[in-house]
Amino acid sequence: MESLKTPKLEIEVIERADYKWMLCVPASSVRIGETEREHVKKKVCIDYLRHIPLFIGKSRWECNKWLDANKKIVLKLGTLYEVA
């Protein structure tokens, strides 16, 4: 069941021009180091999701296998940083 605050992650597996496959996932700008956590705490900046390539494999199957093995990490990357 989805929470009202956390939308479902839009994970894509895309074929590149060089016939390799790329796993693109939405990642929090704070968690990838693009926005400073302290600025979000002080409400100077906001955290946002950005699609980034996280894994490149030889096949779609290999990307899905990697995603299954690392689902916990991908979910954490896709969770926005919030101040309580």
C-alpha positions in Angstrom: 0.0 0.0 0.0 1.3 3.4 -0.9 1.6 6.3 1.6 0.0 9.6 0.6 3.3 11.4 1.1 5.6 8.9 -0.8 4.6 8.4 -4.4 5.5 5.2 -6.2 9.0 5.3 -7.7 9.1 5.4 -11.5 12.0 3.0 -12.3 12.9 2.7 -15.9 15.2 0.2 -17.8 16.3 1.9 -21.0 18.3 0.5 -24.0 21.2 2.8 -24.9 22.6 3.4 -28.4 25.5 1.1 -27.7 23.1 -1.8 -27.0 23.6 -1.8 -23.3 20.8 -1.3 -20.8 20.6 1.4 -18.2 18.6 1.4 -15.0 17.3 4.9 -14.2 15.8 5.6 -10.8 14.6 8.8 -9.1 17.0 9.9 -6.3 16.7 12.5 -3.6 19.0 15.5 -4.3 20.1 15.4 -0.6 20.9 11.7 -0.7 23.1 12.0 -3.8 24.9 15.1 -2.4 23.5 17.7 -4.8 21.7 19.7 -2.1 23.0 20.3 1.4 21.0 18.7 4.3 21.5 21.8 6.5 19.9 24.0 3.9 16.8 21.8 3.8 16.7 21.8 7.6 16.7 25.6 7.6 14.2 25.7 4.7 16.6 27.6 2.4 16.3 24.8 -0.2 13.9 22.0 -0.8 14.7 18.4 -1.6 13.5 17.0 -5.0 13.7 13.8 -7.0 16.0 13.6 -10.0 16.3 10.6 -12.4 19.8 9.3 -12.4 21.4 6.2 -14.2 22.3 3.9 -11.3 23.3 0.7 -13.1 24.4 -0.3 -16.6 24.2 -3.9 -17.7 24.4 -6.0 -20.8 20.7 -7.0 -20.8 17.4 -5.9 -19.4 17.4 -9.1 -17.3 20.7 -8.2 -15.7 19.4 -4.7 -14.7 16.3 -6.3 -13.2 18.4 -8.8 -11.3 20.5 -6.0 -9.9 17.4 -4.1 -8.9 16.0 -7.1 -7.1 19.3 -7.5 -5.1 19.5 -3.8 -4.2 15.9 -2.8 -3.8 16.4 -1.5 -0.3 19.1 1.0 -1.4 17.0 2.2 -4.3 14.0 2.8 -2.1 16.2 4.8 0.3 17.6 6.9 -2.5 14.1 7.6 -3.7 12.9 8.8 -0.3 12.9 12.6 0.1 14.7 14.1 3.0 12.2 15.7 5.4 12.6 17.6 8.6 10.3 16.5 11.4 
